[in-house]
């Protein structure tokens, strides 16, 4: 997915405008952490792809949410 497509997805999800000056520095941070790869194409747009480490981190986060957030929702019913 290219940066602008990611920006569009985030804007649709959060129903708020995402500014380029915030998107790309944060994108660089997750690339630096090894969670996402950024391909250098020489064009103005660069495709991003999740890494194996990024996928593991997402799965761990989902498990945590299922365990702790799910428990809170169950106890409030």
N, C-alpha and C positions, 0 to 999 in steps of 0.2 A: 504494500500500500504506500502511496506517495504522501508526502507531508500535507498537501492540500486536501487529500481525501481523508486523512486522519483528522485534520482540522474540521472538515465538514461533519464527520461522525461525532466528534466531541461536541460541536455546536448543537447538533440534533439531540444528542443525549442530554446535555445540560440545559438546553433551551436558552443559551446565552452565547454571545459572541466571544470567540477565542482570538486574541490578538497575536499576530505573527511574532511580535517581540517577546511574548511569553511562551509560545509554543516551541519554537526552535531551541532556545536555551534548555528547556526541560527535556526536549527530545535528545539533545546532546548528552544530558546527564544520564538518561537511561541507556544510551549507547555506551557511554564511558563505564557504566556498571556491568556491561555485558548482558543486559536483559533484551536488547534489540540490536540488530545489525543494520547499518546504513550503507547502502551500496553507492559508490561514487560513479555517476554516469557521465559527468562532464556537462550535463544539462542543468537547467535551473531547478529541476525536480529530482529528488533522490528517493528511491524506494527503500522502505523500512520493512524488516521482517523480524518476528520474534525468534529468539535463540532458544536452544534446549534449556538453558538456565532460566530464561524468562518464563518458559512454559512451566518449569518446576515451581518457580516462585508463585505464579498464578494459581497453580493447583494447590499449593500449600496455603495460600490466602483463602481460597474457596473452602478448604477443609476447616480452617480456623473459623471462618464465618459460619459454616454449617454447624460447627460445634458450639460456639459461643453465642452467636446471634440467634441461631435456631433455638437454643436453650432459653434465651430471654423471651422469645416469642411464645414458646410453649408454656412457660411459667406465667405469662400474663393472660393466658386464655382462661 
